[in-house]
Amino acid sequence: MFHGAAVALVRHDGAVLLLLRSNDPKINYPNYWCIPGGHVEEGEDFEKAAKRELKEETKYDAPSVQFLLTESYINDKGKKITRHIYWTKYDGQQELKCLEGQEIKFLLPEEFSKLKMIPGHKRISKTVSKLALDH
């Protein structure tokens, strides 16, 4: 089974940092928007993997994250993925850089409908946006 982990980084206004994946047709979901994340290494803790992936893809070093959910789905290549999603608020201090994919940017929930996103990521992003605004 393939495990993935991701961190939804949420700005003070509820905007969620999303990454536009590469346009390489060999990868899963080329040209789709997603929450920064990726593969969990053998024996790696899910939370540590999520924080590592966030840093590798955006340069953001999350001091702490909160667990949101674990769920499974079948990706566009027919492979079963179990993903572990965490979230945290953006500190407004650290520089963000697009280190993987085509671009990263904060987007508000009302902007998600016009995006081609990895299955479930619109729902997850809307959930963390609301959580962040409620906390």
CNS distance restraints for C-alpha pairs under 8 A (distance, minus, plus):
assign (resid   1 and name CA) (resid  80 and name CA) 6.70 0.50 0.50
assign (resid   1 and name CA) (resid  81 and name CA) 6.80 0.50 0.50
assign (resid   1 and name CA) (resid  82 and name CA) 7.51 0.50 0.50
assign (resid   2 and name CA) (resid  39 and name CA) 7.58 0.50 0.50
assign (resid   2 and name CA) (resid  40 and name CA) 7.90 0.50 0.50
assign (resid   2 and name CA) (resid  79 and name CA) 7.94 0.50 0.50
assign (resid   2 and name CA) (resid  80 and name CA) 6.70 0.50 0.50
assign (resid   2 and name CA) (resid  81 and name CA) 5.14 0.50 0.50
assign (resid   2 and name CA) (resid  82 and name CA) 6.33 0.50 0.50
assign (resid   3 and name CA) (resid  39 and name CA) 6.13 0.50 0.50
assign (resid   3 and name CA) (resid  40 and name CA) 5.51 0.50 0.50
assign (resid   3 and name CA) (resid  81 and name CA) 5.81 0.50 0.50
assign (resid   3 and name CA) (resid  82 and name CA) 4.89 0.50 0.50
assign (resid   3 and name CA) (resid  83 and name CA) 5.68 0.50 0.50
assign (resid   3 and name CA) (resid  84 and name CA) 7.60 0.50 0.50
assign (resid   4 and name CA) (resid  37 and name CA) 7.02 0.50 0.50
assign (resid   4 and name CA) (resid  38 and name CA) 5.15 0.50 0.50
assign (resid   4 and name CA) (resid  39 and name CA) 4.54 0.50 0.50
assign (resid   4 and name CA) (resid  40 and name CA) 5.28 0.50 0.50
assign (resid   4 and name CA) (resid  50 and name CA) 7.97 0.50 0.50
assign (resid   4 and name CA) (resid  81 and name CA) 6.90 0.50 0.50
assign (resid   4 and name CA) (resid  82 and name CA) 6.20 0.50 0.50
assign (resid   4 and name CA) (resid  83 and name CA) 4.54 0.50 0.50
assign (resid   4 and name CA) (resid  84 and name CA) 6.21 0.50 0.50
assign (resid   5 and name CA) (resid  37 and name CA) 5.43 0.50 0.50
assign (resid   5 and name CA) (resid  38 and name CA) 5.61 0.50 0.50
assign (resid   5 and name CA) (resid  39 and name CA) 6.49 0.50 0.50
assign (resid   5 and name CA) (resid  40 and name CA) 6.31 0.50 0.50
assign (resid   5 and name CA) (resid  46 and name CA) 6.16 0.50 0.50
assign (resid   5 and name CA) (resid  47 and name CA) 7.35 0.50 0.50
assign (resid   5 and name CA) (resid  49 and name CA) 6.08 0.50 0.50
assign (resid   5 and name CA) (resid  50 and name CA) 4.57 0.50 0.50
assign (resid   5 and name CA) (resid  53 and name CA) 7.59 0.50 0.50
assign (resid   5 and name CA) (resid  83 and name CA) 5.44 0.50 0.50
assign (resid   5 and name CA) (resid  84 and name CA) 4.65 0.50 0.50
assign (resid   5 and name CA) (resid  85 and name CA) 5.80 0.50 0.50
assign (resid   5 and name CA) (resid  86 and name CA) 7.86 0.50 0.50
assign (resid   6 and name CA) (resid  35 and name CA) 6.45 0.50 0.50
assign (resid   6 and name CA) (resid  36 and name CA) 5.66 0.50 0.50
assign (resid   6 and name CA) (resid  37 and name CA) 3.83 0.50 0.50
assign (resid   6 and name CA) (resid  38 and name CA) 6.46 0.50 0.50
assign (resid   6 and name CA) (resid  49 and name CA) 7.76 0.50 0.50
assign (resid   6 and name CA) (resid  50 and name CA) 4.48 0.50 0.50
assign (resid   6 and name CA) (resid  51 and name CA) 7.34 0.50 0.50
assign (resid   6 and name CA) (resid  53 and name CA) 6.85 0.50 0.50
assign (resid   6 and name CA) (resid  54 and name CA) 6.92 0.50 0.50
assign (resid   6 and name CA) (resid  83 and name CA) 7.61 0.50 0.50
assign (resid   6 and name CA) (resid  84 and name CA) 6.46 0.50 0.50
assign (resid   6 and name CA) (resid  85 and name CA) 5.04 0.50 0.50
assign (resid   6 and name CA) (resid  86 and name CA) 6.18 0.50 0.50
assign (resid   7 and name CA) (resid  35 and name CA) 6.68 0.50 0.50
assign (resid   7 and name CA) (resid  36 and name CA) 6.23 0.50 0.50
assign (resid   7 and name CA) (resid  37 and name CA) 6.45 0.50 0.50
assign (resid   7 and name CA) (resid  50 and name CA) 5.65 0.50 0.50
assign (resid   7 and name CA) (resid  51 and name CA) 6.62 0.50 0.50
assign (resid   7 and name CA) (resid  54 and name CA) 6.31 0.50 0.50
assign (resid   7 and name CA) (resid  65 and name CA) 7.53 0.50 0.50
assign (resid   7 and name CA) (resid  85 and name CA) 5.92 0.50 0.50
assign (resid   7 and name CA) (resid  86 and name CA) 4.67 0.50 0.50
assign (resid   7 and name CA) (resid  87 and name CA) 4.94 0.50 0.50
assign (resid   7 and name CA) (resid  88 and name CA) 7.14 0.50 0.50
assign (resid   8 and name CA) (resid  16 and name CA) 6.58 0.50 0.50
assign (resid   8 and name CA) (resid  17 and name CA) 6.73 0.50 0.50
assign (resid   8 and name CA) (resid  35 and name CA) 5.68 0.50 0.50
assign (resid   8 and name CA) (resid  36 and name CA) 6.97 0.50 0.50
assign (resid   8 and name CA) (resid  85 and name CA) 7.43 0.50 0.50
assign (resid   8 and name CA) (resid  86 and name CA) 6.24 0.50 0.50
assign (resid   8 and name CA) (resid  87 and name CA) 4.47 0.50 0.50
assign (resid   8 and name CA) (resid  88 and name CA) 6.46 0.50 0.50
assign (resid   8 and name CA) (resid 125 and name CA) 7.06 0.50 0.50
assign (resid   8 and name CA) (resid 128 and name CA) 7.11 0.50 0.50
assign (resid   9 and name CA) (resid  16 and name CA) 5.74 0.50 0.50
assign (resid   9 and name CA) (resid  17 and name CA) 5.46 0.50 0.50
assign (resid   9 and name CA) (resid  87 and name CA) 5.85 0.50 0.50
assign (resid   9 and name CA) (resid  88 and name CA) 5.27 0.50 0.50
assign (resid   9 and name CA) (resid  89 and name CA) 5.66 0.50 0.50
assign (resid   9 and name CA) (resid  90 and name CA) 5.76 0.50 0.50
assign (resid  10 and name CA) (resid  14 and name CA) 5.86 0.50 0.50
assign (resid  10 and name CA) (resid  15 and name CA) 5.66 0.50 0.50
assign (resid  10 and name CA) (resid  16 and name CA) 4.52 0.50 0.50
assign (resid  10 and name CA) (resid  17 and name CA) 6.35 0.50 0.50
assign (resid  10 and name CA) (resid  87 and name CA) 7.43 0.50 0.50
assign (resid  10 and name CA) (resid  88 and name CA) 6.25 0.50 0.50
assign (resid  10 and name CA) (resid  89 and name CA) 4.74 0.50 0.50
assign (resid  10 and name CA) (resid  90 and name CA) 5.50 0.50 0.50
assign (resid  10 and name CA) (resid 106 and name CA) 7.94 0.50 0.50
assign (resid  10 and name CA) (resid 128 and name CA) 7.25 0.50 0.50
assign (resid  10 and name CA) (resid 129 and name CA) 6.39 0.50 0.50
assign (resid  10 and name CA) (resid 132 and name CA) 6.72 0.50 0.50
assign (resid  11 and name CA) (resid  15 and name CA) 5.22 0.50 0.50
assign (resid  11 and name CA) (resid  16 and name CA) 6.29 0.50 0.50
assign (resid  11 and name CA) (resid  17 and name CA) 7.74 0.50 0.50
assign (resid  11 and name CA) (resid  89 and name CA) 5.94 0.50 0.50
assign (resid  11 and name CA) (resid  90 and name CA) 5.12 0.50 0.50
assign (resid  11 and name CA) (resid  91 and name CA) 7.85 0.50 0.50
assign (resid  11 and name CA) (resid  92 and name CA) 7.60 0.50 0.50
assign (resid  11 and name CA) (resid 106 and name CA) 7.45 0.50 0.50
assign (resid  12 and name CA) (resid  89 and name CA) 7.16 0.50 0.50
assign (resid  12 and name CA) (resid  90 and name CA) 7.26 0.50 0.50
assign (resid  12 and name CA) (resid 132 and name CA) 7.47 0.50 0.50
assign (resid  12 and name CA) (resid 133 and name CA) 7.23 0.50 0.50
assign (resid  13 and name CA) (resid 133 and name CA) 7.06 0.50 0.50
assign (resid  14 and name CA) (resid 108 and name CA) 6.37 0.50 0.50
assign (resid  14 and name CA) (resid 109 and name CA) 7.73 0.50 0.50
assign (resid  14 and name CA) (resid 129 and name CA) 4.54 0.50 0.50
assign (resid  14 and name CA) (resid 130 and name CA) 6.78 0.50 0.50
assign (resid  14 and name CA) (resid 132 and name CA) 6.33 0.50 0.50
assign (resid  14 and name CA) (resid 133 and name CA) 5.91 0.50 0.50
assign (resid  15 and name CA) (resid 106 and name CA) 5.34 0.50 0.50
assign (resid  15 and name CA) (resid 107 and name CA) 4.80 0.50 0.50
assign (resid  15 and name CA) (resid 108 and name CA) 4.17 0.50 0.50
assign (resid  15 and name CA) (resid 109 and name CA) 6.80 0.50 0.50
assign (resid  15 and name CA) (resid 129 and name CA) 6.41 0.50 0.50
assign (resid  16 and name CA) (resid 105 and name CA) 7.98 0.50 0.50
assign (resid  16 and name CA) (resid 106 and name CA) 5.05 0.50 0.50
assign (resid  16 and name CA) (resid 107 and name CA) 5.37 0.50 0.50
assign (resid  16 and name CA) (resid 108 and name CA) 6.37 0.50 0.50
assign (resid  16 and name CA) (resid 109 and name CA) 7.81 0.50 0.50
assign (resid  16 and name CA) (resid 125 and name CA) 6.46 0.50 0.50
assign (resid  16 and name CA) (resid 128 and name CA) 7.90 0.50 0.50
assign (resid  16 and name CA) (resid 129 and name CA) 6.54 0.50 0.50
assign (resid  17 and name CA) (resid  35 and name CA) 6.85 0.50 0.50
assign (resid  17 and name CA) (resid  36 and name CA) 7.83 0.50 0.50
assign (resid  17 and name CA) (resid 104 and name CA) 6.70 0.50 0.50
assign (resid  17 and name CA) (resid 105 and name CA) 5.38 0.50 0.50
assign (resid  17 and name CA) (resid 106 and name CA) 4.16 0.50 0.50
assign (resid  17 and name CA) (resid 107 and name CA) 6.38 0.50 0.50
assign (resid  18 and name CA) (resid  33 and name CA) 6.19 0.50 0.50
assign (resid  18 and name CA) (resid  34 and name CA) 5.37 0.50 0.50
assign (resid  18 and name CA) (resid  35 and name CA) 5.05 0.50 0.50
assign (resid  18 and name CA) (resid  36 and name CA) 6.56 0.50 0.50
assign (resid  18 and name CA) (resid 104 and name CA) 5.53 0.50 0.50
assign (resid  18 and name CA) (resid 105 and name CA) 5.60 0.50 0.50
assign (resid  18 and name CA) (resid 106 and name CA) 6.13 0.50 0.50
assign (resid  18 and name CA) (resid 107 and name CA) 7.01 0.50 0.50
assign (resid  19 and name CA) (resid  33 and name CA) 5.38 0.50 0.50
assign (resid  19 and name CA) (resid  34 and name CA) 5.31 0.50 0.50
assign (resid  19 and name CA) (resid  35 and name CA) 6.19 0.50 0.50
assign (resid  19 and name CA) (resid  36 and name CA) 6.03 0.50 0.50
assign (resid  19 and name CA) (resid  98 and name CA) 7.87 0.50 0.50
assign (resid  19 and name CA) (resid 101 and name CA) 6.78 0.50 0.50
assign (resid  19 and name CA) (resid 102 and name CA) 7.48 0.50 0.50
assign (resid  19 and name CA) (resid 103 and name CA) 5.82 0.50 0.50
assign (resid  19 and name CA) (resid 104 and name CA) 4.35 0.50 0.50
assign (resid  19 and name CA) (resid 105 and name CA) 6.74 0.50 0.50
assign (resid  20 and name CA) (resid  31 and name CA) 6.10 0.50 0.50
assign (resid  20 and name CA) (resid  32 and name CA) 5.70 0.50 0.50
assign (resid  20 and name CA) (resid  33 and name CA) 4.36 0.50 0.50
assign (resid  20 and name CA) (resid  34 and name CA) 6.54 0.50 0.50
assign (resid  20 and name CA) (resid 101 and name CA) 5.74 0.50 0.50
assign (resid  20 and name CA) (resid 102 and name CA) 5.44 0.50 0.50
assign (resid  20 and name CA) (resid 103 and name CA) 5.34 0.50 0.50
assign (resid  20 and name CA) (resid 104 and name CA) 6.22 0.50 0.50
assign (resid  21 and name CA) (resid  29 and name CA) 7.34 0.50 0.50
assign (resid  21 and name CA) (resid  30 and name CA) 5.67 0.50 0.50
assign (resid  21 and name CA) (resid  31 and name CA) 5.10 0.50 0.50
assign (resid  21 and name CA) (resid  32 and name CA) 5.51 0.50 0.50
assign (resid  21 and name CA) (resid  33 and name CA) 6.08 0.50 0.50
assign (resid  21 and name CA) (resid  34 and name CA) 7.32 0.50 0.50
assign (resid  21 and name CA) (resid 100 and name CA) 7.49 0.50 0.50
assign (resid  21 and name CA) (resid 101 and name CA) 4.35 0.50 0.50
assign (resid  21 and name CA) (resid 102 and name CA) 5.95 0.50 0.50
assign (resid  21 and name CA) (resid 103 and name CA) 7.68 0.50 0.50
assign (resid  22 and name CA) (resid  27 and name CA) 7.86 0.50 0.50
assign (resid  22 and name CA) (resid  30 and name CA) 5.50 0.50 0.50
assign (resid  22 and name CA) (resid  31 and name CA) 5.71 0.50 0.50
assign (resid  22 and name CA) (resid 100 and name CA) 7.59 0.50 0.50
assign (resid  22 and name CA) (resid 101 and name CA) 4.35 0.50 0.50
assign (resid  22 and name CA) (resid 102 and name CA) 5.55 0.50 0.50
assign (resid  23 and name CA) (resid  30 and name CA) 4.70 0.50 0.50
assign (resid  23 and name CA) (resid  31 and name CA) 4.91 0.50 0.50
assign (resid  23 and name CA) (resid 101 and name CA) 7.98 0.50 0.50
assign (resid  23 and name CA) (resid 102 and name CA) 7.90 0.50 0.50
assign (resid  24 and name CA) (resid  30 and name CA) 5.82 0.50 0.50
assign (resid  25 and name CA) (resid  29 and name CA) 7.92 0.50 0.50
assign (resid  25 and name CA) (resid  30 and name CA) 5.79 0.50 0.50
assign (resid  26 and name CA) (resid  30 and name CA) 7.84 0.50 0.50
assign (resid  28 and name CA) (resid  75 and name CA) 7.33 0.50 0.50
assign (resid  28 and name CA) (resid  76 and name CA) 6.37 0.50 0.50
assign (resid  28 and name CA) (resid  77 and name CA) 6.75 0.50 0.50
assign (resid  29 and name CA) (resid  76 and name CA) 6.62 0.50 0.50
assign (resid  29 and name CA) (resid 118 and name CA) 6.72 0.50 0.50
assign (resid  31 and name CA) (resid 116 and name CA) 7.83 0.50 0.50
assign (resid  32 and name CA) (resid 115 and name CA) 7.81 0.50 0.50
assign (resid  32 and name CA) (resid 116 and name CA) 5.30 0.50 0.50
assign (resid  32 and name CA) (resid 117 and name CA) 5.01 0.50 0.50
assign (resid  32 and name CA) (resid 118 and name CA) 6.10 0.50 0.50
assign (resid  33 and name CA) (resid 115 and name CA) 6.90 0.50 0.50
assign (resid  33 and name CA) (resid 116 and name CA) 6.12 0.50 0.50
assign (resid  33 and name CA) (resid 117 and name CA) 4.56 0.50 0.50
assign (resid  33 and name CA) (resid 118 and name CA) 6.41 0.50 0.50
assign (resid  34 and name CA) (resid 117 and name CA) 5.81 0.50 0.50
assign (resid  34 and name CA) (resid 118 and name CA) 5.80 0.50 0.50
assign (resid  34 and name CA) (resid 121 and name CA) 6.21 0.50 0.50
assign (resid  35 and name CA) (resid 121 and name CA) 6.83 0.50 0.50
assign (resid  35 and name CA) (resid 125 and name CA) 7.72 0.50 0.50
assign (resid  36 and name CA) (resid  53 and name CA) 6.83 0.50 0.50
assign (resid  36 and name CA) (resid  54 and name CA) 5.56 0.50 0.50
assign (resid  36 and name CA) (resid  57 and name CA) 6.61 0.50 0.50
assign (resid  36 and name CA) (resid  58 and name CA) 7.75 0.50 0.50
assign (resid  37 and name CA) (resid  50 and name CA) 6.03 0.50 0.50
assign (resid  37 and name CA) (resid  53 and name CA) 4.98 0.50 0.50
assign (resid  37 and name CA) (resid  54 and name CA) 5.91 0.50 0.50
assign (resid  37 and name CA) (resid  57 and name CA) 7.69 0.50 0.50
assign (resid  38 and name CA) (resid  50 and name CA) 7.44 0.50 0.50
assign (resid  38 and name CA) (resid  53 and name CA) 5.96 0.50 0.50
assign (resid  39 and name CA) (resid  49 and name CA) 7.66 0.50 0.50
assign (resid  40 and name CA) (resid  44 and name CA) 6.21 0.50 0.50
assign (resid  40 and name CA) (resid  45 and name CA) 7.82 0.50 0.50
assign (resid  40 and name CA) (resid  46 and name CA) 6.68 0.50 0.50
assign (resid  40 and name CA) (resid  49 and name CA) 5.60 0.50 0.50
assign (resid  40 and name CA) (resid  50 and name CA) 7.88 0.50 0.50
assign (resid  41 and name CA) (resid  49 and name CA) 7.47 0.50 0.50
assign (resid  44 and name CA) (resid  48 and name CA) 7.13 0.50 0.50
assign (resid  44 and name CA) (resid  49 and name CA) 6.43 0.50 0.50
assign (resid  45 and name CA) (resid  49 and name CA) 6.09 0.50 0.50
assign (resid  46 and name CA) (resid  50 and name CA) 6.18 0.50 0.50
assign (resid  46 and name CA) (resid  84 and name CA) 6.64 0.50 0.50
assign (resid  47 and name CA) (resid  51 and name CA) 6.31 0.50 0.50
assign (resid  47 and name CA) (resid  65 and name CA) 7.73 0.50 0.50
assign (resid  47 and name CA) (resid  67 and name CA) 7.94 0.50 0.50
assign (resid  47 and name CA) (resid  84 and name CA) 7.92 0.50 0.50
assign (resid  47 and name CA) (resid  86 and name CA) 7.36 0.50 0.50
assign (resid  48 and name CA) (resid  52 and name CA) 6.01 0.50 0.50
assign (resid  49 and name CA) (resid  53 and name CA) 6.06 0.50 0.50
assign (resid  50 and name CA) (resid  54 and name CA) 6.24 0.50 0.50
assign (resid  50 and name CA) (resid  84 and name CA) 7.79 0.50 0.50
assign (resid  50 and name CA) (resid  85 and name CA) 7.52 0.50 0.50
assign (resid  50 and name CA) (resid  86 and name CA) 7.22 0.50 0.50
assign (resid  51 and name CA) (resid  55 and name CA) 6.29 0.50 0.50
assign (resid  51 and name CA) (resid  61 and name CA) 7.14 0.50 0.50
assign (resid  51 and name CA) (resid  62 and name CA) 6.34 0.50 0.50
assign (resid  51 and name CA) (resid  65 and name CA) 7.86 0.50 0.50
assign (resid  52 and name CA) (resid  56 and name CA) 6.09 0.50 0.50
assign (resid  53 and name CA) (resid  57 and name CA) 6.06 0.50 0.50
assign (resid  54 and name CA) (resid  58 and name CA) 5.83 0.50 0.50
assign (resid  54 and name CA) (resid  59 and name CA) 7.09 0.50 0.50
assign (resid  54 and name CA) (resid  60 and name CA) 6.34 0.50 0.50
assign (resid  54 and name CA) (resid  61 and name CA) 7.37 0.50 0.50
assign (resid  54 and name CA) (resid  62 and name CA) 7.93 0.50 0.50
assign (resid  55 and name CA) (resid  59 and name CA) 4.37 0.50 0.50
assign (resid  55 and name CA) (resid  60 and name CA) 4.75 0.50 0.50
assign (resid  55 and name CA) (resid  61 and name CA) 5.41 0.50 0.50
assign (resid  55 and name CA) (resid  62 and name CA) 7.74 0.50 0.50
assign (resid  56 and name CA) (resid  99 and name CA) 6.75 0.50 0.50
assign (resid  56 and name CA) (resid 100 and name CA) 7.77 0.50 0.50
assign (resid  57 and name CA) (resid  97 and name CA) 7.67 0.50 0.50
assign (resid  57 and name CA) (resid  98 and name CA) 6.22 0.50 0.50
assign (resid  57 and name CA) (resid  99 and name CA) 4.78 0.50 0.50
assign (resid  57 and name CA) (resid 100 and name CA) 5.10 0.50 0.50
assign (resid  58 and name CA) (resid  96 and name CA) 5.46 0.50 0.50
assign (resid  58 and name CA) (resid  97 and name CA) 4.84 0.50 0.50
assign (resid  58 and name CA) (resid  98 and name CA) 5.16 0.50 0.50
assign (resid  58 and name CA) (resid  99 and name CA) 5.65 0.50 0.50
assign (resid  58 and name CA) (resid 100 and name CA) 7.56 0.50 0.50
assign (resid  58 and name CA) (resid 104 and name CA) 7.76 0.50 0.50
assign (resid  59 and name CA) (resid  95 and name CA) 7.21 0.50 0.50
assign (resid  59 and name CA) (resid  96 and name CA) 5.76 0.50 0.50
assign (resid  59 and name CA) (resid  97 and name CA) 5.82 0.50 0.50
assign (resid  59 and name CA) (resid  98 and name CA) 7.75 0.50 0.50
assign (resid  59 and name CA) (resid  99 and name CA) 7.26 0.50 0.50
assign (resid  60 and name CA) (resid  94 and name CA) 6.48 0.50 0.50
assign (resid  60 and name CA) (resid  95 and name CA) 6.97 0.50 0.50
assign (resid  60 and name CA) (resid  96 and name CA) 5.97 0.50 0.50
assign (resid  60 and name CA) (resid  97 and name CA) 7.98 0.50 0.50
assign (resid  61 and name CA) (resid  94 and name CA) 7.95 0.50 0.50
assign (resid  62 and name CA) (resid  88 and name CA) 7.47 0.50 0.50
assign (resid  64 and name CA) (resid  88 and name CA) 7.07 0.50 0.50
assign (resid  65 and name CA) (resid  86 and name CA) 5.99 0.50 0.50
assign (resid  65 and name CA) (resid  87 and name CA) 5.46 0.50 0.50
assign (resid  65 and name CA) (resid  88 and name CA) 4.99 0.50 0.50
assign (resid  66 and name CA) (resid  86 and name CA) 5.30 0.50 0.50
assign (resid  66 and name CA) (resid  87 and name CA) 5.34 0.50 0.50
assign (resid  66 and name CA) (resid  88 and name CA) 6.27 0.50 0.50
assign (resid  67 and name CA) (resid  85 and name CA) 6.42 0.50 0.50
assign (resid  67 and name CA) (resid  86 and name CA) 4.40 0.50 0.50
assign (resid  67 and name CA) (resid  87 and name CA) 6.59 0.50 0.50
assign (resid  68 and name CA) (resid  84 and name CA) 7.83 0.50 0.50
assign (resid  68 and name CA) (resid  85 and name CA) 5.51 0.50 0.50
assign (resid  68 and name CA) (resid  86 and name CA) 5.00 0.50 0.50
assign (resid  68 and name CA) (resid  87 and name CA) 6.64 0.50 0.50
assign (resid  69 and name CA) (resid  84 and name CA) 6.00 0.50 0.50
assign (resid  69 and name CA) (resid  85 and name CA) 5.35 0.50 0.50
assign (resid  69 and name CA) (resid  86 and name CA) 7.11 0.50 0.50
assign (resid  70 and name CA) (resid  82 and name CA) 6.89 0.50 0.50
assign (resid  70 and name CA) (resid  83 and name CA) 5.59 0.50 0.50
assign (resid  70 and name CA) (resid  84 and name CA) 4.50 0.50 0.50
assign (resid  70 and name CA) (resid  85 and name CA) 6.27 0.50 0.50
assign (resid  71 and name CA) (resid  82 and name CA) 5.58 0.50 0.50
assign (resid  71 and name CA) (resid  83 and name CA) 5.61 0.50 0.50
assign (resid  71 and name CA) (resid  84 and name CA) 6.89 0.50 0.50
assign (resid  72 and name CA) (resid  80 and name CA) 6.85 0.50 0.50
assign (resid  72 and name CA) (resid  81 and name CA) 5.44 0.50 0.50
assign (resid  72 and name CA) (resid  82 and name CA) 4.16 0.50 0.50
assign (resid  72 and name CA) (resid  83 and name CA) 6.19 0.50 0.50
assign (resid  73 and name CA) (resid  80 and name CA) 5.74 0.50 0.50
assign (resid  73 and name CA) (resid  81 and name CA) 5.48 0.50 0.50
assign (resid  73 and name CA) (resid  82 and name CA) 6.61 0.50 0.50
assign (resid  74 and name CA) (resid  78 and name CA) 5.60 0.50 0.50
assign (resid  74 and name CA) (resid  79 and name CA) 5.36 0.50 0.50
assign (resid  74 and name CA) (resid  80 and name CA) 4.46 0.50 0.50
assign (resid  74 and name CA) (resid  81 and name CA) 6.02 0.50 0.50
assign (resid  75 and name CA) (resid  79 and name CA) 5.44 0.50 0.50
assign (resid  75 and name CA) (resid  80 and name CA) 6.43 0.50 0.50
assign (resid  75 and name CA) (resid  81 and name CA) 6.80 0.50 0.50
assign (resid  87 and name CA) (resid 128 and name CA) 6.78 0.50 0.50
assign (resid  88 and name CA) (resid 132 and name CA) 7.89 0.50 0.50
assign (resid  89 and name CA) (resid 132 and name CA) 6.79 0.50 0.50
assign (resid  97 and name CA) (resid 104 and name CA) 7.51 0.50 0.50
assign (resid  98 and name CA) (resid 102 and name CA) 7.26 0.50 0.50
assign (resid  98 and name CA) (resid 103 and name CA) 5.57 0.50 0.50
assign (resid  98 and name CA) (resid 104 and name CA) 5.64 0.50 0.50
assign (resid 107 and name CA) (resid 111 and name CA) 6.24 0.50 0.50
assign (resid 107 and name CA) (resid 112 and name CA) 7.30 0.50 0.50
assign (resid 108 and name CA) (resid 112 and name CA) 7.04 0.50 0.50
assign (resid 109 and name CA) (resid 113 and name CA) 7.91 0.50 0.50
assign (resid 109 and name CA) (resid 122 and name CA) 8.00 0.50 0.50
assign (resid 109 and name CA) (resid 125 and name CA) 7.25 0.50 0.50
assign (resid 109 and name CA) (resid 126 and name CA) 5.65 0.50 0.50
assign (resid 109 and name CA) (resid 129 and name CA) 7.28 0.50 0.50
assign (resid 111 and name CA) (resid 115 and name CA) 7.32 0.50 0.50
assign (resid 112 and name CA) (resid 122 and name CA) 6.27 0.50 0.50
assign (resid 113 and name CA) (resid 122 and name CA) 7.84 0.50 0.50
assign (resid 117 and name CA) (resid 121 and name CA) 6.21 0.50 0.50
assign (resid 117 and name CA) (resid 122 and name CA) 6.67 0.50 0.50
assign (resid 118 and name CA) (resid 122 and name CA) 7.88 0.50 0.50
assign (resid 120 and name CA) (resid 124 and name CA) 6.15 0.50 0.50
assign (resid 121 and name CA) (resid 125 and name CA) 5.79 0.50 0.50
assign (resid 122 and name CA) (resid 126 and name CA) 6.13 0.50 0.50
assign (resid 123 and name CA) (resid 127 and name CA) 6.22 0.50 0.50
assign (resid 124 and name CA) (resid 128 and name CA) 6.30 0.50 0.50
assign (resid 125 and name CA) (resid 129 and name CA) 6.07 0.50 0.50
assign (resid 126 and name CA) (resid 130 and name CA) 6.32 0.50 0.50
assign (resid 127 and name CA) (resid 131 and name CA) 6.22 0.50 0.50
assign (resid 128 and name CA) (resid 132 and name CA) 5.99 0.50 0.50
assign (resid 129 and name CA) (resid 133 and name CA) 6.33 0.50 0.50
assign (resid 130 and name CA) (resid 134 and name CA) 6.14 0.50 0.50
assign (resid 131 and name CA) (resid 135 and name CA) 6.27 0.50 0.50
